[in-house]
Amino acid sequence: MRKYLLVACLMFAAALSAHDAKLHKGNATAGEIVSVAAANLVMKTAKGNVTVTLNKDTKFEMGTAAVALKHFKKGDKINVIGTKLATGELVAKEVLMEAHR
């Protein structure tokens, strides 16, 4: 019985602790939020700052839970899946963050 309880706890903890961007369609751009506004956010990536445009169709997830934009703040590490425009702007389809709070 203890063995099954331990396995269940470990599986639950693993599900809460990480969200794998590979489970979503598209290539993710990883970075850290520099600023957040209603229509966009700026994230610092390995290649520099990128403006991420948000719209009514953008989905936000923390871990495996759907959340609102208000859950994201400066300093959060995120993965964005979307369409990169010629201007360098990224139009977000999904904004993903590990569940750490």
C-alpha positions as CSV (number, residue, x, y, z in Angstrom):
1,M,0.0,0.0,0.0
2,R,2.8,2.4,0.9
3,K,4.5,1.7,-2.4
4,Y,1.4,2.7,-4.4
5,L,0.9,5.9,-2.3
6,L,4.6,6.8,-2.9
7,V,4.2,6.3,-6.7
8,A,1.0,8.4,-6.8
9,C,2.6,11.2,-4.8
10,L,5.7,11.2,-7.1
11,M,3.5,11.3,-10.2
12,F,1.4,14.2,-8.8
13,A,4.5,16.2,-7.9
14,A,6.0,15.7,-11.3
15,A,2.8,16.9,-13.0
16,L,2.8,20.0,-10.8
17,S,6.5,20.9,-11.1
18,A,7.0,21.1,-14.8
19,H,5.2,21.8,-18.0
20,D,6.9,20.5,-21.1
21,A,6.5,22.9,-24.1
22,K,7.2,20.0,-26.4
23,L,3.8,18.7,-25.7
24,H,2.3,21.6,-27.6
25,K,2.3,22.1,-31.4
26,G,5.0,24.5,-32.6
27,N,8.4,25.5,-31.6
28,A,8.6,27.4,-28.3
29,T,10.7,30.5,-27.7
30,A,12.0,30.5,-24.2
31,G,12.8,33.6,-22.1
32,E,12.2,35.7,-19.1
33,I,9.4,38.4,-18.8
34,V,10.8,41.9,-18.8
35,S,7.4,43.7,-18.8
36,V,3.7,42.8,-19.1
37,A,0.8,44.9,-20.6
38,A,-2.7,44.0,-21.6
39,A,-1.9,43.6,-25.3
40,N,1.7,42.4,-25.2
41,L,4.7,41.4,-23.1
42,V,8.4,41.8,-23.6
43,M,10.6,38.8,-22.9
44,K,14.4,38.6,-22.8
45,T,15.7,35.6,-24.8
46,A,19.2,34.4,-25.6
47,K,19.0,36.5,-28.8
48,G,17.7,39.7,-27.1
49,N,14.4,41.2,-26.2
50,V,11.3,40.1,-28.1
51,T,7.9,41.7,-28.1
52,V,5.1,39.2,-27.8
53,T,1.7,40.2,-29.0
54,L,-1.3,38.8,-27.1
55,N,-4.8,38.6,-28.3
56,K,-8.2,37.2,-27.4
57,D,-7.1,33.8,-28.7
58,T,-3.9,33.6,-26.7
59,K,-4.0,30.7,-24.2
60,F,-2.1,31.0,-20.9
61,E,-1.0,27.9,-18.8
62,M,0.8,27.5,-15.5
63,G,1.8,23.9,-15.2
64,T,-1.2,22.0,-16.6
65,A,-3.8,24.6,-15.5
66,A,-5.3,27.3,-17.7
67,V,-4.8,30.7,-16.1
68,A,-5.2,34.4,-17.0
69,L,-2.5,36.9,-18.0
70,K,-2.6,38.4,-14.5
71,H,-0.7,35.3,-13.2
72,F,2.4,36.3,-15.2
73,K,4.8,38.9,-13.9
74,K,8.3,40.4,-14.5
75,G,11.0,37.8,-13.9
76,D,8.9,34.8,-14.7
77,K,10.5,32.2,-17.1
78,I,8.1,31.4,-19.9
79,N,7.9,29.5,-23.2
80,V,5.9,31.1,-26.0
81,I,4.4,29.2,-29.0
82,G,3.2,31.4,-31.8
83,T,4.0,33.0,-35.1
84,K,7.2,35.0,-35.7
85,L,6.7,38.0,-38.0
86,A,9.3,39.5,-40.3
87,T,9.6,42.4,-37.8
88,G,10.8,40.0,-35.1
89,E,7.6,40.3,-33.2
90,L,6.1,37.1,-31.9
91,V,2.3,36.7,-32.0
92,A,1.5,34.3,-29.1
93,K,-0.8,31.3,-29.5
94,E,0.2,30.0,-26.1
95,V,2.2,31.3,-23.2
96,L,3.5,28.5,-20.9
97,M,5.1,28.7,-17.4
98,E,6.1,26.0,-15.0
99,A,3.9,25.7,-11.9
100,H,6.2,27.0,-9.1
101,R,3.9,29.0,-6.9
